[in-house]
Amino acid sequence: MNQYDVAVIGSGPGGYVAAIRCAQLGMKTAIVEKYSTLGGTCLNVGCIPSKALLDSSHHYEDAVKHFEEHGIEIPGEIRVNLEKMIGRKQAVVDQTTKGIQFLMDKNKIDVYQGMGSFQDATHIAIAGEKEEVVIEAKNTIIATGSKPATLPFITIDKERIITSTEALKLKEIPKHMVIIGGGVIGLELGQVYRRLGAEVSVIEYMDRIIPGMDAALSKELMKVLKKQKVKFYLSHKVKSVERKGDEVVIKADDKKGKEISFSGDYCLVSVGRRPYTDGLNAEAAGVKMDERGRVEVNDHLQTSAANIYAIGDVVRGAMLAHKAEEEGTMVAEILAGQKPHIDYNLIPGVVYTWPEVAAVGKTEEELKEAGVAYKSGQFPMRALGRSRASMDVDGFIKILADKETDEVLGVHMIGARCADLIAEAVTAMEFRASAEDIARMSHAHPTYAEAVKEAALAATEDRALHV
């Protein structure tokens, strides 16, 4: 029986990063993955493939709508080859997952392919295609991630009633895609297919889209997506989804209780994700779950079994790949006797629509609810020379700072390249910067990042320069 200092169950961003960090710190490490490729949801059916399709569809939209304005003339009709687009997405996925395998080899981490389940707190049975093996691990990190959630009355048939996994490999462009859920995943995939020519309708239970983010971002993103002809039905409670041949009929009650019927050739169910612990047999190891199916952990991500830890989507907190990575690193360093720390308030959230949406820290709603006195500075992207040069004029950057100390409490942005710009805000907030600190830093001209400086100036005695 092979013995290890650490076994990691699950090879997503949390799991494989935890394994690498453990190996770097001198621990003999194994990683267990039930699927044939490493990388988990993020690399195989999540972050990476969705970004590949977002980029491809963005190129198509630019060619159809904007090239002529840039002085680029293309003779003949511009057409979508969906099969080729999906093929390119898969090539990106394959290249990325092979990269994880390379990193496992480089760090001398043993990879076991098969379903891992606890026999007890130190023994893990791995059921592969041909045989079952058992390994012994002094410590184990559970990194089994999440799966798409659904509603109890919906049957996902993976053909017409689909989740994000199937939406990444459709064989045709939908005529009308009805999306249940106005969160990150639904909006990203909805924009992909809207660009390619599908009619897209979004049904959301809450009174706004991306409900976890600052309300100003929700409002601006919806305004932009409406201009792109995406239809929204907010405060609608879906009550039935039925397939009739190649048609899917969705019935929902609006906020007045009136029944509304929708029909499309595809229905994307995008109502969040659920922790995935199926087959883990956690109870055999003495690992407790909470009422939502998540693994219970303390502040050190330690479970009720002292030698077993859990990270990522399977524990409390935001279901984000980069949050899982930070937790994987933290657990590895705890096991090595170090004292790492994560500030969960400073883990950014991003929506990869175009314009991109990104945020870190507290929203205005949260500050109001907590009774914190704050000031706000906002700057529109359309006032930037860089935005006008690239024709990306939608959006704004908003900085919230403490009214007395000027410390930055939250940064909320929507616009071109905001997924990258948010890193500046995270860095500033990690160092407890004030709005004036950011305002006095030199930002290269012309860049989108100048909007961060201008928003900071606006928060500092309302002295933005270019509005």
Disulfide bonds with the S-S distance in Angstrom:
none
